[in-house]
Amino acid sequence: MSDPAERIAAALERMSPVPLPAPDFSAATAFVWHIEPDRLEPVARVARVDLDLLVGIDRARDTLLDNTRRFAAGYTANNALLWGARGMGKSSLVKAVHAAVQAEHPDLTLIELQRDDLPSVGRLLNHLRGVTQQFVLFCDDLSFSHDDQHYKSLKAVLDGGIEGRPANVVMYATSNRRHLMARDMIENEQSSAINPSEAVEEKVSLSDRFGLWLGFHPCDQDEFLAMIDRYCAAYGVTVAPDTLRREAIEWQATRGARSGRVAWQFFVDLAGRHGVKVG
């Protein structure tokens, strides 16, 4: 049996993790935040597509690109919530914009933060505060259930509490929900609350703390085909237009949906059949 003092020391260490050593932000342009123990792991190669390959989201692209450029240049910029239809390029846009702006401003660093790790965000911000780099915190597929308390941690990024959000940090999040909660959850809480107007105000108002709301909507057939045409041109895949159109429409019909993700999946299959390597 181990010494009682050793057991106590181990328990205290679990309760109060060893502080993260000063990260080497020159090791990469993108990192993933992990906990237990706290660490920033560099990402050697970010999985992303070029900005020019994102079709049908021109307004969101231009808005986020401008916001990110201003932030990277040291000017004030807004946190951004990219919300809407699945598979329409929300997370792809964040990563593509980072790559485009980072080429102009080498100190712009992307840090991915998992939703379940939001309670640790205060510790992460302490490592970013006062550093010369500019940081985009990226939280993908963000949403909350009716009894979820993680949203309170998110306020540390959006508002910053008494210290304020570090000037060199901005938050970009994606979600399928504009208010970060499912509609039925909002209605359930309103119907069971003593004061329905206050039942969900705190959670719904969370999305209001994002200065930019960028909406992504389902694409029509012309936009779907335009995405595939752009991929074919970029990777040099040549197919007769009538054949390409017929196969693409058949593919989306079997999936029961049209989106940027479905267009990319079709193109990956098409490129493979034509002996063209992608990625």
N, C-alpha and C positions, 0 to 999 in steps of 0.2 A: 504494500500500500504506500502511495506517495506521501511525502511530508505534508502536513496540513498547511504549512506556510506556502508551499508550492501550489497547492490547490487553490488557496485564496488568491495568490498572485495571478494564476491562470484565469480565475473567474473575473477578477478586476480588469484584466486585459481584454476579455470578451466584452465587458460592459463599456470599456473605454478603449477603443482600438488605438494601436500605435499610430501616431500621426504619419500621414503620407509624406515621404521625402519630397523635396522640391522637384516637380516634374521637369523633364528635359523637353521643352516644347520645340526644340530644333530637330527632334528625332522624326517628326512627321508633320503633315499638314492637317491630319485628322486623328482623333482619339475616341475611344469608347470608355465611358466611366463605369467602373465596377466597384462593388463593395465587398466586405468580408474577405480579405482586407480591402480598404480603399486603395484604388489605383487607377491611373489613366494609362490605358494600353494603346500604343500607337498602331495605326492602321496603315500598312504598307501600300495597299492599293484599294481605293474606295470603289465599290460596285456602283457605277453610274453611267448615264448616257450623256452625250454632248448636248449642250443647250440647243443647238440648231436642229436637233432631231425631235424636239418636243413641239408637236403640232396642235393647233386649236386652243391654246391657252396663252395667247399673245398678251392679253391685258395683265394677267397674273404674272407672267414672265417679266414684262417690262417694269411692273410695279415693284416686284421683289428684287429685281436686279438693281434698280435705282436706289432702293432702301439699303441694300447691302453695300453698294458702292459708297454711299454717304457714310455708313457706319465704318467701313474699312478705312476711309480717309480721315476718320477721327471726329466726324460730325454726329449730331444726334440722329437717332433712327428709332423706328418703332419695332416692338415685338410683333410677330406676324402669326396669325392662325390661318392655315390653309385647310379649308373644309369642303366637304361635298362628296361627289360620287366616287365610288371605289374604282381603282385602276386608271384614274385619269391623270396621273403624273404628279401628285402632290409631293411625295417624298423624292421623286426623281428631279423635280424642279429645285428643291432645296439643295440637293447635292450638286446639280448641274450649275446652279448660280454660284455656289461656293467655289467650284472649280474655275469658273469664268472670272470671278472677282479676285480669287487668290493669285491668279496669273498676273494681275495688275498690282496687287498688294500682298506680298509674300507673307506678311505677319498675320493674315487672316486664317484662323484655325477653327475647324469644325469639331465639336464634341457631341457625340451621341449619348443621350441620357434615357435609360429605360423608364417607363412610367412607374414600375414597381420600386424604382430606386429614388423616386422624388423626395422621400423623407430625408435623404442624405444630401440634398442639393445645397444646404447651407455649408456643409463641409467642402463641397466642390467649389462653391463661390469664394470661399476663403483662400483657395489656392490660385484663383484667377484674379483676385482683386490686387490691383497695383502692378500687374505684370504688363510688359510692353506690348504683347500681342493683343489682337482683337479676337474675341471668341463668339462664335455662333453656337449656342446650345440648341441641339436638335432632338425633339421628342416626337417619335413617330407613333401614329395611331393612338392618340390621346383621347380618353373618355373616362367617365366616372359613373359608378352605380350609385343607387340612392343612399347606401350606407358607407360609401367610400370616403375616407378622410384624407386621401393623398392630395386632394385639391388644395388643402391648406398649405402644403409644402410648396406648391407651385407659386403661391403668392410671393414667396421669397425671391423668386426670379422676376416676376412681373412687377412687384412693388418694392421689394428689397427690405421691408421692415424699417427699423429705426436707422440702420446704416445706409439704406438705399441700395438699389441695384448697382453693381459696379458699372462704371461708365464704359468699360471695355467688354461688356457682355450684352448680347441681345438673344432673345428666345424665339425660335421658329418651331411651331408645332403643327402636326397634321391631325385631322380628325374627320370621321365621316359625319360628325354631328356639329352643327354650328354652335350650339350651346353646351357641347361636351357632355350632355346627358340625353338619354333616349326620351322621346316625347312621352311614352307611357309612364316613365319614372317621374317626370315632372307632374303629370296629371295625378298619379297615385299619391304623391306627397301633398299636392294641393288639396285633394279630397279628404285626406286624413288629418290635416293640420288644423290647429286651433285658429291660426291666422294664415289662411292659404296664400296670401300675397307675400308673406315672409318665409314660407316653407322652403322655397327653392331660390329665393333672391340671392343668397350668398353664392350658390353654385352657378346659377345662370349668369350672375354679374361677373363671374370669373372670365368668361369669354370677352366681356367688355373691356377687360384690362389689356387685351391685345389691340394695339393701335391700328393694325392692318387686318382686315378680314378679306381673304381672297377666296372666292367661290369657284368650285369646279363642278361642271355639270355634264351629264351624259352626252356623248358625241352622237352626231347623226351619221348616216351611211357615207356621205361624201367626206366628212372629216376622218372617218375610220379608214377609208380607202386612201386618203391623202397621207395619213400616217405611214401606211405601208409603202406608198410610192416614195416617201422621203427615206425610209429605211433602205429600200432597194437601190436608190440613187447613191446613198452614202456608202453602201457596202459593195456596189458593183454587181448586183444581182439583176440579170436581164431576163424578163419573162414577157411574152406577148400580152398586151394590155387586156384583151378579152379573157385570156386564160387566167391572168392574175386577178381580175375582177371576180370571175366566177368562183375561183378557189377561195378567195378571201370572204365572199358572201356566204359560201357554204360553210366555211370555218366558223364564222360568227353565229350562223344559224344553229350549228351543233352545240355551241357554248351557251346559246340563249341570251347573249349580251354583246354589246359593242363597247369597247373602252380602249384606252391606250395600252393597257396591259394585254388585252386579247389581241390587239394588232401586233404587239411585239412577239407574243407567243406564236402567232401565225408566221411571222417573218422568220423566227428562229427555225421553225420547221421547214419553211421554204428554202432558207439559206442552206440548211443541212442537206436537203435533197439536191441542191445545185452545187454542192461541194465547196461552199463558201464558209469560212470560219468567222464566227461572230464573238466579239468580246476579247 
